[in-house]
Amino acid sequence: MTCIIIDDEPLAVDLLESYASKIEDLEVIGTFNNALDALKILREKSVDLLFLDIQMPEITGIEFKKIINPDINVIFTTAYSEYALESYDLNAVDYLLKPITFQRFLKAVEKIKNKSVVNTVDNNKNDYLFVKTEYRHQKLFFSDILYLKGLSDYVAIQTKEGKVLTLQNMKDFEKSLPKDKFIRVHKSYIIALQQVEFIERNRIVIDGEYIPIGATYKDAFWTKING
């Protein structure tokens, strides 16, 4: 499970990073003293968990939570108890009051693990997913998706009805889409297997679009096809 830590107090960052290092399956992939500096990593990498301070300059943790991908789990960290109610209104997983003990930190992380198990089970039952696009969450049935194309700052999902753009990243989709229906074939493409028309010279054709098969993904793709 990947996480980043955002807190304008360096000592608080060091403490949380130290706690995280004691949990075997929790990996800190970034620490920041300013929330806005974390936006790039949130767009480029798959982040499961965000430890987010509330009282910070430029933008508060509450304000930051409102603009990021709602699928990212957030644990607020703060010295002020009066924000607790608002944080839960924003569907925060937990609210840690400073000074934070390791036992309380561990309990909050365990909530994420339990939540992840539930989400995995639920996703296996569904034949659709919701994608955040502009100011709404768009419901997309797996059977309507042709392929996904990763662009510089967003992902374009090509469906039978048209194109849907979202700021969610490719790694998030690679984890959430069912493995028996979708496969990543290139750093910029995830395809729906049932939509493949034919394969020609390491290129897949779906709805007239020629999609390259990347060298990194070639063996897994052909194993899937031949299987």
N, C-alpha and C positions, 0 to 999 in steps of 0.2 A: 504494500500500500504506500503510495507516494504522498508526500505532504510538503507544504511550504509554511514558513513562519513569518508573520508580519507584525512588527512591534517597533515603536520609535525609541524604546529603551534597550540599548545593547545588552545590558545585563539580563533582561527578561528573555531576549532572543537566545542568549547563551544557555540559560537555564532550561528553556523548552527544548533546545537542540540536544542538550545533555540527557534530558529525560527520554527523548525520542530514540537516542542511540542505544538505550537499554531494552528497547522493544524490537525483537528480532525481525519482524516483517513490516516495520515502519521505516521508510527511507525519506530523509529530508533532502529535497532536490533544489532548495533555494531558501534564503533568508533575506528579509528586506526591512529597512527602517522606515520606508515610505510605501504606502499601499499602491500608489500609481506606478511605482517602479516594478511592481509584480505583474502588471497587466500583460507584458510580453510573454512571460513564461506560462501564464494561464492560457494564452492563445496558442502557443506552440507545443505545449506538452500536456500529457494527460495527468491531471492532479486529482487525487482522490479526497484529500483533506487539507483544509486551510485553518491554521491557528491564527486568529485575527484579533488584534488589539482594537479597542473601541475609540479611546481618546487619542487621536493622532492629528498632526497638522495637515493642512490642505484638504484632506478628505477623511471623514471618520470611518471606523469599521462598519457601522450601521449603513452609511451611505454606500460604501464599497460593496457590501453584500448585495445591495439592490441592483447593481449593474453587472455583476458577474454571472456566469452560467449557474442557474439554480440547481443543477445536478451536483455541483461541488459541495461536499459536506463541509460545514463551517462550525468550528468551536471558538466561541468568543472568549477572549482573555482580557480582564480589566480589573482595576482596583475599585470600581464603582458599582454598587449593587442595584442602583436605580434603573439600569438599562436591561435588567433581566427579562421583564415582561415583553419589551419591544423585540428583544433578540429571539424569543420563542415565537412571536408573531411572524418572524422572518424564517421560521422553520430551521433555526440553528439546532445542531445536534446537542450541544451542551454550552454551559456558561461557567467559566472558571474564574473565581475570584482570587486575586493576588493577595498574599503570597500563595502560590500554587504548590501543593505537595505532590510528590511522585504518585502516591496512591490515588489522589483525585485525578491526576493526569491520566493514569492507566485506566481508571474507570470510564473516563470520557472516550478514550480510544476504543475500548471494548464495545461501547455503544455503536460505533461505526462498523465494527466487524459484524455484529449481530444484524445491523441494518443492511449490510451488503449481502448477507446470506438470504435475507427475505427478498431483496430486490432481484437476485439471481433466480430464485424460484418463481417469482411472479413473471419475470420476463420470458421464462421458458413456456409459460402458459399462454402468453399473448401472441397474437398474429399481427401486431402493430407496435409502433412506438410514437412518442410525441417529440417533436423537434421545435426548439425555440427559433422563431423567425420573426424579425421585426418586433412587434408588440404583442405577439400571440404565440401559443403553443399549437403547432399544426400536427394533427393526427395523420400518420402515414402507415398504410398497410404494407407489410413486407412484399406481398404479391404485386404491388403497384410500383415498387422501386426497381429501376433498371440498373443504375450504377451511381456511385458517389465519386466526385472529383474534388480533390483537395487543391485549393488555390492559396494565394499568399496569406490572406487574413481570414478566410472563411471556407466553408465546404459547400459545393453545389450538389444537390441531390436531384438526379434526373429521374422523373417518374413518368408513367404513361400519360399523365395529364399536363406535364410541364416541369419547370425547374423550381426548386425550393432552395433558398440560400440561408445559411446559418453560420454563426460564429463558433459553434461547437467544432472540436477538432477531430481529425481522422482516427487518432488512437482511441478516443471515446467511442466512436462508432464501431471500430474494430472489436472492442470489448463487448458492446451491448447488442450488436446484431447477431442473430443465431448462426452458429458455425456451420450448420447443415444447409443453410440457404445462401450465405454470403462468404466471400473470401477476398482478402487483399491480394492484388496481383501486381501492384506497383506502388511506389511511395505516394503517388497521387491518385490511386484508383482502388476502390472496393467495388466488386461486381456482384450482381445477383446471378447465381449459377443457372437458375431456370430460364433466365433471359438470354443466355448465350446462343447466338444464331450459328456461328461457326468460328473456328480458330485457323488462322493462316499466318505462317511465318512468325511465330511468337507474337501475334496480335489477335486479340479477341474482338469479334464484331457483335455489337448489341445495338439494335435499332439504327443501323447504318454508321454507328460510331466505331472507329478503329481504336482499340485500347491496347497499349503496349503491356507486355509481360516483363516485369523487371527481373534482373538476374537474381536478386535476393529472394524473390518470391516464386521463381520458376519451378523449383523442385516440389514445393508444397502444392502448387497449383496442379501440376501434372499428376501428382500422387492422388489428389482429390478427384481429378477427372477420370483417371484410370480405375480408381476404386469404385 
